[in-house]
Every structure is written in structure tokens, then in C-alpha cells.
């Protein structure tokens, strides 16, 4: 029996093993942001494959702020029946499901929404400014509204039957934007010191906890670093982890990077320490350090490819859960095989279109794997040899259609 196969309990929910599918964008929703049978089929494939827990892809809390076409939006109980069916897929096969709740802030492609908002009106780097516009600074009332939206969405997810949620506080999305001094230049209670910059995350957590039952799991995904000069310091990161632990968070997923410095997609892998490479996981060194500071459950995602490496991470005590994302896009039955001691079968190479500007962005990784999800949802086998250039051209075509069809979000409220 391996450590991966050990069960563990959080609140009143039992996880049958230590394997969690990290969040990946499914891009399967319709123009209205509604989940459908494709989501059910995809998650059923993972559940049947022996996965202990799946964290969904980005689920937006505001239709006016979508990070991409095809993203699910949960603002009201409009889609409660479909959400209940989704939650039931996991229960039927013993797979816990956590809904990743998110607001993209400034990370919205041009043309998708009427406007983008953020803690401060900070433009993207020149390379990404072509695709992402400069956001408008949020007002105080808007900040409070977004916090309440997270709480409302979480309550709906609990009513639907999901075991918990994950607040997306990493990868340059809105919560992460508040935390980073690069994107938060505010001079009020929401900016400046790390105490103020972490206020949005803490108040969001507290609002979600107040809106849900005591048995509902609340986790958060946080960057160990954003890998940008002038970004959040390790001292600040440790403060945030400790503050969330003290507030009562159930689990923290350790990650890193942003769209401008996408370490979460392995882009920075060549600069990692040799010891980290040997141990597979991108963020395991930081997890070992933060383990001494917090008592909540820790999940480390990124880089794991062998059952031995995963078991070693668990046995070290650095984390209670191993997060695996991209391999599940091409190996939906991976859960059962990892528990049996087998390794990841397809070591998919870095996704490259041959277009330098595109290949530097994390978005290419995201959309290539989303294309695999569509095949799994149709009942087909994934294709590890799928052409990245073809996928990218189809993605561009879909975005252009979204604008031409008038799908730019212009509603003033939910």
C-alpha cells in the first residue's frame, strides 16, 4: 500500500486517496456561462478513473468578468439542477469535488468583456498589452460587491451538493492582484502594507465561511512567488499563508506564477534548482518551509510525474495532497494507475505553436489541454500528438466569433 492510497478526512468529508486533479480550464460552457453534459461526462471519466478529488476549472462569480469564452459562471441558482447533476457525478464514484471560484480582474482578453477592473489601473507588459487592456481601478463599493459574489457563489455550490470550494488566489487573477505590490498600488485600506493587501482575500474567506455550513470545505490556491521583479516577497507570502491558516482555512494549494511569468505551466522549469528537478514538484521546497508555519492541509501541484516522487512528497510531511493537472487531460484513468504504483504514461512535451509571442504565454498550455477535454467529454480518447498550432488557430477563431456574435459582456448586474 502506498501513501497515495491513504484516505484522509477534512471536516466531515472523506477523501479516498491523496490525489487531487488540479484546476484546469475546461472551456465547455455555452455563451451564457452554463455547465452542460460535457462537464458531467468529463468529470465522470476522471471519477471512474479513481481520482480522489477534482478541483474544477475557473468558475466565475461575475458574468461581466469572464476570463475566456466557455467559462462557467455561477451568480444565481439559474443552473442549480445542472450543478446538482455535476456534483452527483462525483458522489456516485467516491470523488470529492471542490469548485474553484474566481474573478479574473485585469486578466481578461480584449473584446470579451465591456471593461476590465483591478485593484489599480496597472497595464500589462508590452508583449501582453496586445491581448490584455489596461484595467479600471475598482471602487470601494465594487470591492465589497465582489466579496459578496464569492460568498453567494459558494453558497450555491454547497446547495448543489459540492463538498467545497477553492478560492483562486494565484496566477495573477484578482485575489493575487490584490496581494502583489506590482498590481496593487492603492493607498487605502486595500493596499500598501501586506496586511492591507491581504485584506481582500481574508474578507472573501470570511464571507464565504459565513455563507456556508461548518462542514463545507474552503481552500485557497496561493502563489509561493509570482516570479517577477518587484513582486510579492517571500516574507509577505509567509504572512499570507499564516494569516489564512489562523483564519481557519482548510487547505492551501501551493502554486506560483502569473500570465506574465507563468511558472505554473512549467515555463520557468529550466531555472529551477537541481534538487527541485530531482524531486519533480515545482513548489515542494517552499511547501517544506511553510509546513513549519501552518497547521492546515497543504497541497502541492506541478511537476509530479512518478508515483515514487508523489509518495516521497507525502512521506516527507511537506504536504497532505499531491496535485496533478495536465497528465489527467491525456490520461483520464491515471488515478487508479498511480495508486497501483504506475507512473504518468505520457510525458507531453512543452506545447509550442512555433509562434514565439504565443509560445511565451501560459494561455497556449491552457487551450491545448482544454481541447483534450472536449474529446474526453465526447467519449473519445485524448490525443497527445494534437497539433498546438491547429488548436491555437481554432481558439482564435472562437474568440473572433464571440465578438462578432455580440457576446461582449455589457450587463450592469447579475
C-alpha positions in Angstrom: 0.0 0.0 0.0 1.4 3.4 -0.9 0.9 6.7 0.8 -1.0 7.9 -2.3 -3.7 5.4 -1.4 -4.2 6.6 2.1 -7.6 8.1 2.9 -7.9 11.4 4.8 -10.7 13.5 6.2 -11.3 17.2 6.1 -14.3 18.4 8.2 -16.8 15.6 7.6 -15.6 14.7 4.1 -13.6 11.6 3.4 -11.0 11.7 0.6 -10.4 8.1 -0.6 -6.8 8.9 -1.6 -4.3 11.8 -1.7 -4.5 12.5 -5.4 -6.2 15.8 -6.4 -6.7 16.9 -10.0 -5.6 20.5 -10.1 -7.8 23.1 -11.7 -7.7 23.3 -15.5 -9.8 25.4 -17.8 -12.5 23.2 -19.4 -13.9 25.9 -21.8 -17.0 23.8 -22.2 -19.8 26.2 -21.1 -22.1 27.9 -23.5 -22.2 31.7 -24.2 -24.3 32.2 -21.1 -21.8 30.5 -18.8 -23.9 27.4 -18.2 -22.5 24.0 -17.4 -23.8 21.1 -19.5 -23.5 17.4 -20.2 -19.9 17.8 -21.5 -18.8 18.8 -17.9 -20.6 15.8 -16.5 -19.0 13.4 -19.0 -15.6 14.8 -18.4 -15.7 14.6 -14.6 -17.3 11.2 -14.7 -14.3 9.9 -16.7 -12.0 11.2 -14.0 -14.2 9.9 -11.2 -14.3 6.4 -12.8 -10.5 6.6 -13.2 -10.0 6.5 -9.4 -9.4 10.2 -8.7 -9.8 11.1 -5.0 -10.7 14.7 -5.6 -11.2 17.1 -8.5 -10.9 20.8 -8.4 -12.9 22.3 -11.2 -11.6 24.8 -13.7 -12.2 28.5 -13.1 -15.9 29.2 -12.2 -16.5 32.9 -12.4 -18.5 34.8 -9.8 -19.5 37.7 -12.2 -20.7 37.3 -15.8 -19.3 40.7 -16.6 -15.8 39.4 -15.7 -15.1 36.3 -17.7 -11.5 35.3 -18.3 -12.3 33.4 -21.5 -15.1 32.1 -23.7 -16.6 28.8 -22.4 -16.1 29.5 -18.7 -18.8 28.5 -16.2 -20.4 31.4 -14.3 -22.3 30.9 -11.0 -24.1 34.1 -9.9 -27.6 32.8 -9.1 -29.4 29.5 -8.8 -30.3 29.6 -12.5 -28.3 26.4 -13.2 -28.8 24.7 -9.9 -30.2 21.5 -11.4 -27.2 21.1 -13.7 -24.8 21.9 -10.9 -26.5 19.3 -8.8 -26.1 16.7 -11.6 -22.4 17.7 -11.8 -21.9 17.2 -8.0 -23.7 13.9 -8.1 -21.2 12.5 -10.7 -18.5 12.8 -8.1 -20.6 11.3 -5.2 -21.6 8.4 -7.4 -18.0 7.3 -7.8 -16.5 8.5 -4.5 -14.7 11.5 -5.9 -14.7 14.7 -3.8 -15.3 17.9 -5.9 -14.2 21.4 -5.0 -15.4 24.3 -7.2 -12.7 26.8 -8.0 -14.2 30.3 -7.6 -12.5 33.1 -9.3 -12.6 36.7 -10.6 -10.0 37.4 -13.3 -9.6 41.1 -12.5 -7.4 42.5 -15.3 -6.6 39.1 -16.8 -9.4 39.3 -19.4 -8.7 39.3 -23.2 -9.6 42.4 -25.1 -13.1 42.3 -26.6 -14.5 39.6 -24.2 -15.9 42.0 -21.6 -17.1 45.6 -21.7 -14.2 46.6 -19.4 -11.7 45.0 -17.0 -11.3 46.0 -13.4 -8.4 45.5 -10.9 -7.1 46.9 -7.6 -5.2 49.5 -9.6 -5.0 50.6 -13.3 -1.7 48.9 -14.0 -1.1 48.0 -17.7 0.4 44.7 -18.8 3.9 44.3 -20.1 4.2 45.4 -23.8 4.2 41.7 -25.0 0.8 41.0 -23.4 -0.7 44.5 -23.8 -1.6 43.5 -27.3 -4.1 41.0 -25.9 -4.9 42.4 -22.5 -6.1 46.0 -21.9 -5.4 48.3 -19.0 -8.0 47.8 -16.3 -10.0 50.4 -14.4 -9.4 50.8 -10.7 -12.1 49.3 -8.5 -14.1 51.5 -6.2 -14.8 50.6 -2.6 -18.4 49.5 -3.2 -17.3 47.4 -6.1 -14.7 45.6 -4.0 -17.4 44.8 -1.3 -19.7 43.6 -4.1 -17.1 41.1 -5.4 -16.5 39.8 -1.9 -20.2 39.1 -1.6 -20.3 37.5 -5.0 -17.8 34.9 -3.9 -19.9 34.2 -0.8 -23.1 33.9 -2.9 -21.5 31.6 -5.4 -20.1 29.4 -2.7 -23.5 29.0 -1.0 -25.0 27.9 -4.4 -22.2 25.4 -4.8 -23.0 23.9 -1.4 -26.7 23.8 -2.1 -25.8 21.9 -5.3 -24.0 19.3 -3.3 -20.4 20.1 -3.9 -18.1 19.3 -0.9 -16.3 22.6 -1.0 -14.7 25.5 -3.0 -11.3 26.7 -3.7 -10.7 30.5 -3.8 -8.3 31.2 -6.7 -5.7 33.4 -5.2 -2.8 32.6 -7.6 -1.7 33.0 -11.2 -2.4 36.7 -11.4 -6.2 36.6 -11.0 -8.0 39.2 -8.9 -7.1 38.0 -5.4 -3.5 37.6 -6.5 -3.6 41.1 -8.0 -4.6 42.5 -4.6 -1.7 40.6 -2.9 1.0 41.7 -5.3 2.6 45.2 -5.0 3.1 45.1 -8.8 -0.6 45.2 -9.4 -1.9 46.8 -6.2 -0.8 50.5 -5.9 -3.7 51.5 -3.7 -3.3 53.9 -0.8 -6.4 53.0 1.1 -7.2 50.0 3.4 -6.9 47.6 0.4 -3.3 48.5 -0.5 0.1 49.4 0.8 1.2 47.0 3.6 0.8 43.3 3.3 -1.8 43.5 6.0 -3.9 45.7 3.7 -3.1 43.9 0.5 -4.3 40.6 2.1 -7.5 42.2 3.4 -9.5 41.3 0.2 -8.6 37.6 0.5 -9.3 37.4 4.2 -12.6 39.2 3.9 -13.6 37.0 1.0 -12.8 33.9 3.0 -14.7 35.2 6.0 -17.7 36.0 3.8 -17.7 32.5 2.2 -17.4 30.9 5.6 -20.3 32.9 6.9 -22.4 31.9 3.9 -21.8 28.2 4.1 -22.1 25.4 6.7 -19.4 24.3 9.2 -18.9 21.1 7.2 -18.2 22.9 3.9 -14.6 22.8 2.8 -12.9 26.1 1.9 -9.5 26.0 0.3 -7.3 28.6 -1.4 -4.7 28.5 -4.1 -1.8 30.8 -3.4 1.5 31.7 -5.1 4.7 30.8 -3.3 6.1 33.6 -5.6 4.9 35.5 -8.7 8.4 35.3 -10.3 8.5 38.9 -11.2 11.0 41.6 -10.1 9.3 43.8 -7.5 6.5 41.2 -6.9 5.4 39.8 -3.6 8.3 38.9 -1.3 8.7 35.5 0.4 8.2 37.3 3.7 4.8 38.6 2.5 3.9 35.2 1.2 4.6 33.6 4.5 2.5 36.2 6.2 -0.5 35.5 3.9 -0.2 31.7 4.5 -0.1 32.2 8.3 -3.0 34.6 8.2 -5.2 32.2 6.2 -4.2 29.4 8.5 -5.1 31.4 11.6 -8.4 32.4 10.0 -9.4 28.7 9.7 -8.7 27.8 6.0 -9.0 24.0 5.5 -6.4 23.6 2.8 -3.9 25.7 0.8 -2.6 24.7 -2.6 0.9 25.9 -3.2 1.5 27.2 -6.7 3.2 30.1 -8.4 3.4 32.5 -11.4 1.2 34.7 -13.4 0.3 35.1 -17.1 3.3 37.4 -17.4 5.6 34.8 -15.7 3.8 31.5 -16.0 5.8 29.2 -13.7 2.5 27.2 -13.1 2.8 25.9 -16.6 6.4 24.8 -16.2 7.8 27.7 -18.3 10.4 28.5 -15.6 11.4 24.9 -15.2 14.8 25.4 -16.7 15.7 27.8 -13.9 14.7 25.6 -11.0 17.2 24.2 -8.6 18.7 20.8 -9.4 17.3 19.4 -6.1 13.8 20.5 -7.1 14.1 19.0 -10.5 15.2 15.7 -9.0 12.2 15.7 -6.7 9.8 16.6 -9.5 7.5 19.1 -7.9 7.9 22.7 -8.8 6.9 24.1 -5.4 7.9 21.4 -2.9 10.9 23.2 -1.4 8.6 26.1 -0.4 6.0 23.7 0.9 8.5 22.2 3.2 9.4 25.6 4.6 5.8 26.8 5.0 4.9 23.4 6.6 6.7 24.6 9.7 4.5 27.7 9.9 0.9 26.5 9.3 -1.3 23.7 10.5 -3.8 23.5 7.7 -3.6 20.8 5.0 -1.2 21.6 2.1 -1.5 20.6 -1.5 1.5 20.8 -3.9 0.7 20.9 -7.6 3.0 21.0 -10.6 5.8 18.7 -12.0 4.9 15.4 -10.4 5.3 12.5 -12.9 6.1 9.4 -11.0 4.3 7.5 -8.2 7.6 7.3 -6.3 8.0 11.1 -6.4 4.5 11.7 -5.2 4.8 9.2 -2.4 8.1 10.8 -1.4 6.5 14.2 -1.2 3.7 12.8 1.0 6.1 10.8 3.2 8.3 13.9 3.8 5.4 15.6 5.5 5.6 18.7 3.3 2.0 18.1 2.0 -1.0 16.0 2.6 -2.2 16.1 -1.0 -0.5 15.8 -4.4 -1.9 17.9 -7.2 -1.7 16.7 -10.8 -3.2 18.6 -13.6 -2.1 18.3 -17.2 -1.5 14.5 -17.2 -5.2 14.0 -16.5 -6.0 15.7 -19.8 -4.4 12.8 -21.7 -4.8 10.0 -19.1 -8.2 10.2 -17.5 -7.7 6.8 -15.8 -4.5 8.0 -14.2 -5.8 7.9 -10.6 -6.2 4.2 -10.4 -2.8 3.6 -12.0 -1.0 5.9 -9.7 -2.5 4.2 -6.6 -1.3 0.9 -8.1 2.3 2.3 -8.3 2.4 3.1 -12.0 3.8 6.4 -13.4 2.5 9.0 -15.7 2.4 7.4 -19.2 2.6 10.4 -21.5 5.3 12.9 -20.8 3.8 15.5 -23.1 6.4 17.9 -24.4 6.1 21.7 -23.9 3.2 22.9 -26.1 4.7 25.1 -28.9 2.9 26.6 -31.9 6.1 27.9 -33.5 4.9 31.5 -32.9 7.4 32.9 -30.3 5.0 35.5 -28.9 2.3 32.9 -28.3 4.7 30.3 -27.0 5.8 32.6 -24.2 2.3 32.8 -22.8 0.6 30.4 -20.4 -2.6 30.6 -22.5 -1.2 28.1 -25.0 -0.8 25.4 -22.4 -4.4 26.1 -21.2 -6.1 25.9 -24.5 -4.3 22.8 -25.7 -5.3 20.8 -22.7 -8.9 22.2 -23.0 -9.0 20.7 -26.5 -8.3 17.3 -24.9 -11.2 17.8 -22.5 -13.6 18.2 -25.4 -12.5 14.8 -26.8 -12.9 13.1 -23.4 -16.4 14.7 -23.0 -17.4 13.2 -26.3 -16.3 9.8 -25.2 -13.2 9.8 -27.4 -9.6 9.0 -26.4 -7.3 12.0 -25.8 -4.7 12.8 -28.5 -1.2 13.6 -27.0 0.0 14.4 -30.6 -2.6 17.0 -31.2 -1.1 20.0 -33.2 -0.7 23.0 -31.0 -0.9 25.4 -34.0 -4.2 23.9 -35.0 -5.5 24.3 -31.5 -4.4 27.9 -31.4 -6.0 28.8 -34.7 -9.3 27.2 -33.6 -9.0 29.2 -30.3 -8.5 32.5 -32.3 -11.5 31.6 -34.5 -13.7 31.0 -31.4 -12.7 34.4 -29.9 -13.4 36.3 -33.1 -16.8 34.6 -33.3 -17.5 35.6 -29.7 -17.0 39.2 -30.5 -18.8 39.1 -33.9 -21.9 37.4 -32.3 -22.1 40.2 -29.8 -21.0 38.2 -26.8 -19.1 41.1 -25.2 -20.5 41.4 -21.7 -22.2 44.6 -21.0 -24.7 43.8 -18.3 -24.6 46.1 -15.2 -25.6 43.5 -12.7 -26.2 39.8 -12.2 
